[in-house]
Structure formats: C-alpha cells, structure tokens
Amino acid sequence: MCAIIGWQGHLPRGFLSRLIIESGSRGKDSTGVAFYGKFKDKSDTTFMGIGAYKDAVEPLDFIQDDDVKKILSDARRSPAGIAHTRRASPGMPINSKNAHPFPYWNFYFAHNGRIENWKTLKETLVEHFKSVAKNKVKESLGAEASDELVNHVVSELYSYLLESKHKSENVTTEDFWSKNIDSQKQLVGKGINIVVAQQLSNLQFKPIMRSLDCAKYVSEVTTDSQILGPFINARDFRLVEGCMALVWIKGHEVYTMRYGKESTSAKITWRWKTEVNDSSGKLIEESKDNSLKLLTLVASTPEIVNKSLNKLHDAIEWTVDFEEYEEGRIYRLDISGLVDEGAVEVYDHAIMDDFSSQGV
C-alpha cells in the first residue's frame, strides 16, 4: 500500500509537507516528489522542466533533511507536481532506485497498487521494442536486407546504447560510427556497404534508438510499479494485470487514472486568514495577499487531505469539495477541477491487492 499525491494550482505554505507526512500512514519505505519549475543542467544552463527528488527514507526524515527542505519549498511554489510515499510490495527491494516517482521519457509517474504480471510484461516489452527497432532498421536498409543483417545491426546498436552514457536522443549516426569502427568492419563483413549503413539518417536513426532505449528501460525494471511507464505513455493498460491508482506529470500538466484502487480528488478554495510569521518571527510576505486561491488535488484518501488542512487552521481558511472519479478514465488536473480526457483500455478485471479498499 502506497500513497499518491498530485496537484494543480496554489499550495498553501506547509501543505505539501503535511500531505507527505499524513501519506506516511500508508507507507514509510520511501518518499519522493516531482514538480514543474526552473532548474539548471550540468552546464549551469537554466531551463523550465520537471525536477524530481526521491529516497528510501521515511516521510518525516525526508522533509526534515536540509537539502530536501529547499526542494520542497520550490515544489510548493510550483503550480504542478506529484508526490508519493511507498510501502514496498512483498519481495520488492527497498532502495532509492525503486522509490517513486519514476522517470519515463518526458514524464514522471507514481503508482499505488500491485502489478501481478510485471515480470512477464518485462520480457514481452523488451522483445516488442527490439522488434519495433528491427522493423525500422529494415525500412532504412531496404527490403533486400537479410534478417541476419538486421538482427546484427540492432544487436550492435543496442549494445552501444547499453554501454553509452548518452541518452538515445543525443546519439547521432556520426557519433555511433565514429566510436564503433570495429562495428563498422563487422557490418561490412556481414555484407552491408558502409555507405548504406550511414543511410541511417538522423530522421530514421533516432526512432530506432528510441525503441531500443525503451527496451533498455524495461530490461532494468526492478519493481512492479516501474513497468507501467510504457503503458502510461501509450494510454493503454489492457495487458496489465493488477490494480492501480496513478498520477503523472508531463510538462506543466498533471494527470491521474485509477483501476481497482482507491483515490480521491479534492477541489480546494483557500485564502490567508491573517498575516503570518515564520518560525524565526519574520513576516511571510505572501500572507499579505488574502485573495482566494484555487487548487485541485488528488490523494489516496480524503482523510489525508483533511488532516493536512486541519494542521493549517491558524493560518488559512478553506472550503474543500471531494469527488471520487471514475475508474478506467484519464483525467487532467485543472485549477477548476478534473478534466475528463476519456476512457482507456484496461485488463478485463482488476486484481485487488490486500489494501484495495475505500476504507483504507
């Protein structure tokens, strides 16, 4: 049993930390957060995107860490984000890698539930993505290319990706060939002309590498929740046997979907009651603004939301309207509420875990 959190809108000061603490009642094996904001890359270049931090620590230890305090302060000011506390499923390793949220391509996601057939899906998806890559290679080399040759090209590209520190989207044809002279010779020895090989132009090369990157991602999955990345991306869950309550963030948008697992949506309107000082006695400047703020929240239970709000009763006043949203449909969070983006394909029946109950 885990807890998920997702938000769109204005979070009151201290609310995110309280939500994480209260969510700890459902799991203390790890804690994490991902949110939209302004960040710097390794070259110190500023960009707008998604940042994330997670660790295999209890929620209370997480929010009390000095480094995390700054991260949560930035997250709280973000208009969009997700968070998670984890109770590991039996047999699943407890480490920072298996902490949520998980990155998959251009989004982060978090899951509450259990996926029964994740190991089978892992094998199936690796072969699926390699097959997609083979078809793309076949298109690039032409119909006359033998299966042996196509398999060899894919094997070389996949080995290069596994050994490379670069992300697939940053790998170019020239980069691959310049660093793999031996592979060039092997390919030529297999009957491929080097000029033909280099016809894997960037336009064709990148989708090939993307498919293999998906295979690499799946091959490194070590917990059931992590397998869901490709299915969220495809918005198709018909092969997934289990139960799930999901939140994910892509750009500045947050989404949710549930199937056989409890989750609730809360539309919150709030304002500062009065000007508030921080723990050092310094005035919190934002508390001067007592205009109404809008917030749409997704959490595992209404109790988590209510307990968190009640901890702020001296500083803010609020109204909250809860809504249980339908299973098997994707919703986008908007400050005015949930926006229904339609039904998705799911397995023919949800397989409940021991904690699948609205009463939990």
Buried (B, 14 or more C-beta within 10 A) or exposed (E): BBBBBBBBBBBBBBBBBBBBBBBBBBBBBBBBBBBBBEEEEEEEEEEEEBBBBBBBBBBEEBBEBEEBEEBBEBBBBBBBBBBBBBBBBEEBEBBEBBBBBBEBBEBBBBBBBBBBBBEEBBEEBBEBBBEBBBBBBBEBBEEEBEEEBBBBBBEBBBEBBEEBEEEBEEBBBEBBBEEBEEBBEEBEEBEBEEEBBBBBEEEBBBBBBBBBBBBBBBBEBEBBBBBBBBBBBEBEBEBBBBBBBBBBBBEBBBBBBBBBBBBBBBBBBBBBBEBBEEEEEEEEEBBEEEEEBBBBBBBBBBEBBBBBBEBBEEBBBBEBEBEEBEBBBBBBBBBEBBBEEEEBEBBEEBBBBEBBEEEB
